[in-house]
């Protein structure tokens, strides 16, 4: 039983190390939006990645619902 448990921990540790090698840090992004749905998604994504992002609005957008609060980091 001890060998099986030890083997599981070794495999789990190796898996975590392998996965972390492929993990990419969040990078600042530029979002080009033309409608309310894209704008809301861009704000939410920008808030989630914690970077200084740019959102370019390239059309007149009529808001039907409140947008997410834009947070500056």
C-alpha positions as CSV (number, residue, x, y, z in Angstrom):
1,X,0.0,0.0,0.0
2,X,2.8,2.4,0.8
3,X,4.4,1.9,-2.6
4,X,1.1,2.6,-4.4
5,X,0.5,5.8,-2.4
6,X,4.1,6.9,-3.0
7,X,3.8,6.2,-6.7
8,X,0.6,8.2,-7.0
9,X,2.3,11.2,-5.3
10,X,5.3,11.0,-7.6
11,X,3.0,10.8,-10.7
12,X,0.9,13.7,-9.4
13,X,4.0,15.8,-8.8
14,X,5.5,15.1,-12.2
15,X,2.1,15.9,-13.8
16,X,2.0,19.3,-12.0
17,X,5.5,20.1,-13.0
18,X,4.8,19.2,-16.7
19,X,1.6,21.3,-16.7
20,X,3.3,24.3,-15.1
21,X,6.0,24.3,-17.9
22,X,3.2,25.0,-20.4
23,X,1.4,27.6,-18.4
24,X,1.6,31.1,-19.9
25,X,1.3,34.3,-17.8
26,X,-1.6,36.6,-18.6
27,X,-0.6,39.3,-21.1
28,X,-2.1,42.7,-21.8
29,X,-4.5,42.6,-24.7
30,X,-6.1,44.9,-27.2
31,X,-9.8,44.3,-27.8
32,X,-11.5,45.7,-30.8
33,X,-15.3,45.8,-30.3
34,X,-18.2,46.8,-32.4
35,X,-21.3,45.9,-30.3
36,X,-22.5,45.7,-26.7
37,X,-21.9,42.0,-26.4
38,X,-18.2,42.3,-27.5
39,X,-17.8,45.3,-25.2
40,X,-19.1,43.5,-22.2
41,X,-16.9,40.4,-22.9
42,X,-13.8,42.6,-23.4
43,X,-14.4,44.4,-20.1
44,X,-14.9,41.1,-18.3
45,X,-11.8,39.5,-19.9
46,X,-9.7,42.6,-19.2
47,X,-10.8,42.6,-15.6
48,X,-9.9,38.9,-15.2
49,X,-6.4,39.0,-16.7
50,X,-5.1,41.7,-14.3
51,X,-3.1,43.6,-17.0
52,X,-3.3,47.0,-18.5
53,X,-5.5,46.3,-21.5
54,X,-6.8,48.5,-24.3
55,X,-10.4,48.4,-25.6
56,X,-11.0,50.1,-28.9
57,X,-14.6,50.9,-29.7
58,X,-15.0,51.1,-33.5
59,X,-18.7,51.7,-33.8
60,X,-21.6,53.5,-32.2
61,X,-22.9,51.2,-29.5
62,X,-26.4,51.6,-28.0
63,X,-26.4,50.0,-24.5
64,X,-29.4,48.0,-23.6
65,X,-28.1,46.6,-20.3
66,X,-25.5,47.8,-17.8
67,X,-21.9,46.9,-18.6
68,X,-19.6,45.2,-16.1
69,X,-17.6,47.7,-14.0
70,X,-14.2,48.3,-15.5
71,X,-11.4,47.8,-13.0
72,X,-8.0,49.4,-13.3
73,X,-5.0,47.5,-12.0
